[in-house]
Amino acid sequence: MEFLGQVLKWLLAILLLLNIRAFPTIWHFRIFRPLIYIWASQIFLKMRTILMSKSAKEKAFERWMDALTPVGATPFHSTVFRSWASFDESDYNFHLSNSSYAKALDAARFKLACQLLPKFLVAGGVVPLAGTHFQFVREIPILAKYEVRVTLEAWDEKWIYIVCRFVSKRKVKSRKSSSPVAKKDGAESSPSFFHAPVNSSGVSMSSTPLTSTSSFPPTDIDKLASKLLATEEPDGATLHTITVSQMCFKMGRITVPPAVVFAVNGLCAPPTSTSSSNMDFAFDTPYSLANPPPHWDEVNAIASRLHGGSIKKLQAFFRGGWKDVPEGERWWEQVMGGGVELRRRHNLEVLDMLRKGMEGAKEIH
């Protein structure tokens, strides 16, 4: 009996270890890890400046805040969240469970928000989720490592659209490899109960083909849709799932326009984009803290203590102060343009169809 008791204890310990990522507070740590790093950095800053004068502390805080703020970047920022298909997040088909994709998205989107919108988050803003649309292309096997590549792709007066791509790096195999994924001559990966079969090119056989049978040439929207749903990344990584999340910005109960939030966080079009019709951004002298965009003085007047601003003024601006600015003096409306605006419009035409489709589904009974 004593031996059996020891065996049961070891089995229980192994079971708990295999499911450790499902323990209480583990999810919270995974989500708030980027914010925890920021908090820790701020605490360290306070410790370093504890003996300094008030003005020196304010200067140190402004330098720290400026280092976090992506001044001069475009809103089309990308980041990568890395994870793996643990036992507690996999289903009985030994694949990452469909429900676990949403769990990973929480952490991936929050990481993007911390990198893009530090001033908005420090002021107490939140980024609530309105909906997420999934397209499953290929399953992620249990214990496999994967990446979530997150990009803010479009926005309008209220909503932002974040595209996330679950990908995995291909392993280098010998030519004699007979892996089902590498089969040729139209061979397909074996389907499971919750995953449609995938053909040799990596496309889900349940998906609607992107190529049209129409004799008309593809439009710009067709090309963009094909790009967003491509089954292989530019670096050769395999696409498993693509998601589109619809979100907005809130300060309390007030919805803040994306253009306002972006401008306050230093996001803008590059210097040469206003005279360019190309959606690519190639320029010699990008905006930065050393070479700030023209609207940065307006932001400092609201948010920087050294220029007469404060966190309270920034909060008041987000809560509706932007509405009090006269139409012709709304500086944040001039921040984007050129290639940034062209890309935003192109992407919005495609991604906004998802929102309209879901709203239309409400009327179907």
C-alpha positions in Angstrom: 0.0 0.0 0.0 2.8 2.4 0.8 4.3 1.7 -2.7 0.9 2.4 -4.3 0.6 5.6 -2.4 4.0 6.8 -3.6 3.1 6.0 -7.2 -0.2 7.9 -6.9 1.7 10.9 -5.4 4.2 10.9 -8.3 1.3 10.6 -10.9 -0.5 13.5 -9.3 2.7 15.6 -9.3 3.3 14.8 -13.0 -0.3 15.6 -13.8 -0.1 19.0 -12.0 3.2 19.7 -13.7 1.8 19.0 -17.1 -1.1 21.4 -16.4 0.9 24.1 -14.6 0.0 26.7 -17.2 -3.7 26.3 -16.2 -3.0 27.2 -12.6 -4.7 30.3 -11.1 -2.9 33.6 -11.9 -0.7 32.0 -14.6 -3.0 33.4 -17.3 -2.8 36.8 -15.7 1.0 36.7 -15.6 1.1 35.7 -19.3 -1.2 38.6 -20.3 0.3 41.3 -18.1 3.9 40.3 -18.5 4.7 43.3 -20.8 3.1 45.6 -18.3 4.9 44.0 -15.4 8.2 44.8 -17.1 7.1 48.4 -17.5 6.0 48.6 -13.8 9.3 47.0 -12.7 11.2 49.5 -14.8 9.2 52.4 -13.3 9.9 51.1 -9.7 13.6 50.9 -10.5 13.5 54.5 -11.9 11.9 55.7 -8.6 14.6 53.9 -6.6 17.4 55.5 -8.7 15.9 59.0 -8.4 14.8 58.9 -4.8 17.4 61.3 -3.6 17.0 63.7 -6.6 15.2 67.0 -6.6 11.6 67.3 -7.9 12.7 68.8 -11.2 15.4 66.1 -11.7 12.8 63.4 -11.0 10.4 64.9 -13.6 13.1 65.0 -16.2 14.1 61.4 -15.5 10.4 60.4 -15.7 10.0 62.2 -19.1 13.1 60.5 -20.5 11.8 57.1 -19.3 8.4 57.8 -20.8 9.9 59.0 -24.1 12.0 55.8 -24.3 8.8 53.7 -24.2 6.9 55.9 -26.7 7.3 54.9 -30.4 7.7 58.4 -31.7 7.8 58.4 -35.5 6.6 54.9 -36.1 3.6 54.2 -38.3 0.5 52.5 -36.8 1.2 49.4 -38.9 3.4 48.0 -36.2 4.1 44.3 -35.8 5.2 42.3 -32.9 5.7 38.5 -32.2 4.3 36.5 -29.3 5.9 33.1 -28.8 4.3 30.1 -27.1 3.9 26.3 -27.4 1.0 23.8 -27.5 1.1 22.5 -23.9 -0.9 19.6 -22.6 -3.5 21.7 -20.9 -4.1 23.7 -24.1 -4.4 20.7 -26.5 -7.4 18.6 -27.3 -7.8 14.8 -27.6 -6.6 15.0 -31.2 -3.2 16.1 -29.9 -3.5 19.5 -31.5 -3.8 22.9 -30.0 -7.4 23.3 -29.0 -9.5 25.8 -30.9 -10.3 27.5 -27.7 -6.6 28.0 -26.9 -6.2 30.3 -29.9 -8.3 32.9 -28.2 -6.3 32.5 -25.0 -3.0 33.2 -26.9 -4.5 36.1 -28.7 -5.2 37.9 -25.4 -1.5 38.0 -24.6 -0.4 38.8 -28.2 -2.7 41.8 -28.5 -1.8 43.2 -25.1 1.9 43.0 -26.0 1.1 45.0 -29.1 -0.8 47.6 -27.1 2.0 48.0 -24.6 4.5 48.7 -27.4 2.3 51.0 -29.5 0.2 52.9 -26.8 2.2 53.5 -23.6 0.8 57.0 -23.0 -2.7 55.8 -23.4 -2.3 52.8 -21.0 -0.4 55.0 -18.4 -3.3 57.4 -18.5 -5.7 54.6 -17.7 -7.1 53.8 -21.1 -8.3 50.3 -22.1 -8.7 48.5 -25.4 -11.8 46.4 -25.3 -12.5 43.6 -27.7 -15.7 43.7 -29.9 -15.1 40.5 -31.8 -12.6 38.1 -33.3 -12.9 36.1 -36.6 -10.9 32.9 -37.1 -9.9 31.0 -40.1 -8.2 27.7 -39.3 -5.7 26.6 -42.0 -3.5 23.9 -40.5 -3.5 22.3 -37.0 -0.7 23.0 -34.5 0.6 19.6 -33.0 0.8 19.1 -29.3 4.2 20.3 -27.8 5.0 22.3 -31.0 6.3 25.8 -30.7 4.5 28.5 -32.6 4.5 32.3 -33.0 1.6 34.8 -33.1 2.6 37.6 -35.5 0.4 40.6 -34.6 -0.1 43.6 -36.9 -2.5 46.6 -36.6 -3.7 46.7 -40.2 -6.6 49.2 -40.4 -8.8 51.6 -38.5 -11.7 54.0 -39.0 -13.3 56.7 -36.8 -14.1 54.1 -34.0 -12.7 50.6 -34.7 -9.2 49.2 -35.1 -8.5 45.9 -36.8 -5.7 43.7 -35.7 -4.6 40.7 -37.8 -2.8 37.9 -36.0 -1.1 35.0 -37.8 -0.3 31.8 -36.0 2.8 30.4 -37.6 5.6 27.9 -37.0 9.1 27.7 -38.3 9.8 24.8 -40.6 12.3 22.3 -39.5 15.1 21.3 -41.9 14.5 17.7 -42.9 16.4 15.3 -45.0 15.3 14.6 -48.6 14.2 11.1 -47.5 11.7 12.6 -45.1 8.3 11.1 -45.5 6.4 13.5 -43.3 2.7 13.9 -44.2 3.1 17.6 -44.4 5.9 17.3 -47.0 4.0 14.9 -49.2 3.8 15.7 -52.9 1.5 14.8 -55.8 -1.5 16.3 -54.1 -1.2 14.3 -50.8 -3.1 15.7 -47.9 -2.6 15.9 -44.1 -5.0 13.6 -42.2 -8.1 15.5 -40.9 -9.3 15.4 -37.3 -12.8 15.9 -35.8 -12.3 19.6 -35.3 -9.9 20.3 -38.2 -10.6 20.2 -41.9 -8.1 18.3 -44.1 -5.2 20.4 -45.5 -3.8 19.9 -49.0 -0.2 19.8 -50.0 0.0 23.5 -50.4 -1.2 24.1 -46.8 -4.7 25.3 -47.7 -7.6 24.1 -45.7 -9.9 22.2 -48.0 -12.9 23.7 -46.2 -11.9 27.2 -47.2 -13.4 29.1 -50.1 -10.7 29.4 -52.9 -9.2 32.8 -53.1 -8.9 32.6 -56.9 -12.0 33.7 -58.8 -13.4 31.9 -61.8 -14.4 35.2 -63.2 -12.7 36.4 -66.4 -12.2 39.8 -64.8 -8.7 40.6 -63.6 -8.2 40.7 -59.8 -8.8 44.0 -58.1 -6.6 45.6 -55.5 -9.0 44.3 -52.8 -8.7 40.7 -54.2 -4.9 41.0 -54.1 -4.9 42.3 -50.5 -7.3 39.5 -49.4 -5.0 37.0 -51.0 -2.0 38.5 -49.2 -3.7 38.5 -45.8 -4.8 34.8 -46.3 -1.5 33.6 -47.8 -0.6 30.1 -46.4 3.1 30.8 -46.3 4.9 33.7 -44.7 7.7 35.6 -46.6 10.3 33.9 -44.5 8.9 30.4 -45.3 7.1 29.9 -42.0 3.9 27.8 -42.1 0.6 29.6 -41.5 -1.7 27.6 -39.1 -4.5 30.1 -38.4 -5.3 33.7 -39.2 -7.5 35.9 -37.0 -9.0 39.4 -37.3 -9.8 41.2 -34.1 -12.1 44.3 -34.0 -11.3 46.6 -31.0 -11.7 50.2 -29.9 -10.2 52.6 -27.4 -12.0 53.5 -24.2 -11.3 56.0 -21.4 -13.9 55.2 -18.8 -17.2 55.1 -20.8 -15.9 57.4 -23.5 -14.8 56.0 -26.9 -11.6 57.7 -28.1 -11.0 57.9 -31.9 -8.0 55.9 -33.0 -6.5 58.9 -34.7 -6.3 60.7 -31.4 -4.7 57.8 -29.6 -2.2 57.2 -32.3 -1.1 60.9 -32.5 -0.7 61.2 -28.7 1.6 58.1 -28.8 3.8 59.6 -31.5 2.5 57.4 -34.4 2.4 59.2 -37.7 3.1 59.1 -41.4 6.8 59.3 -42.4 8.2 62.6 -43.7 8.1 61.6 -47.4 4.8 59.7 -47.4 2.7 62.9 -48.1 4.1 63.1 -51.6 4.1 59.4 -52.3 1.4 57.2 -53.7 3.2 54.0 -52.7 2.0 52.0 -49.6 5.7 51.2 -48.8 7.6 53.5 -46.6 11.2 54.2 -47.7 12.7 57.5 -46.5 16.0 58.9 -45.4 15.2 60.9 -42.3 12.4 59.2 -40.3 10.7 61.0 -37.4 12.0 60.1 -33.9 12.6 61.7 -30.5 15.6 63.5 -32.0 13.6 64.6 -35.0 10.0 64.7 -33.7 6.9 65.0 -36.0 5.3 68.5 -36.3 2.5 67.6 -33.9 4.7 66.5 -31.0 4.7 70.0 -29.4 0.9 69.7 -29.1 1.3 66.3 -27.4 3.9 67.7 -25.0 1.7 70.6 -24.0 -0.9 68.0 -22.9 1.2 65.1 -21.5 4.6 66.3 -20.6 5.3 67.9 -17.2 8.2 69.7 -18.6 6.0 71.5 -21.1 3.0 72.3 -18.8 1.2 69.1 -19.3 0.4 66.3 -16.8 -1.3 62.8 -16.6 -4.5 64.5 -15.4 -4.5 66.8 -18.5 -3.9 63.8 -20.7 -6.8 61.9 -19.1 -9.1 64.9 -19.5 -8.1 65.1 -23.2 -8.9 61.4 -23.8 -12.2 61.7 -21.8 -13.5 64.2 -24.3 -11.2 67.2 -24.3 -10.4 66.4 -27.9 -14.1 67.3 -28.8 -13.5 70.9 -27.6 -10.8 71.5 -30.1 -12.3 73.5 -33.1 -12.7 71.6 -36.4 -9.9 73.5 -38.2 -7.4 73.0 -35.3 -7.6 69.3 -34.8 -3.9 68.6 -35.3 -4.3 64.8 -35.0 -6.2 64.7 -38.2 -3.1 65.9 -40.1 -0.8 63.3 -38.7 -1.5 60.5 -41.2 -1.4 60.8 -44.9 0.3 59.6 -48.1 1.2 55.9 -48.1 -0.2 55.4 -44.6 -3.6 56.6 -45.6 -3.6 54.6 -48.8 -2.7 51.4 -46.9 -5.3 52.1 -44.3 -8.1 52.5 -46.9 -7.1 49.4 -48.8 -7.0 47.2 -45.7 -10.1 48.7 -44.3 -12.1 47.9 -47.4 -11.3 44.2 -46.9 -11.4 43.9 -43.1 -14.6 46.0 -42.6 -16.5 43.4 -44.6 -16.1 41.1 -41.6 -17.8 43.6 -39.3 -20.6 44.2 -41.8 -21.1 40.5 -42.3 -21.4 39.8 -38.6 -23.8 42.7 -38.2 -25.9 41.3 -41.1 -25.9 37.9 -39.4 -27.8 39.4 -36.5 -30.8 39.9 -38.8 -30.8 36.3 -39.9 -33.3 34.1 -37.9 
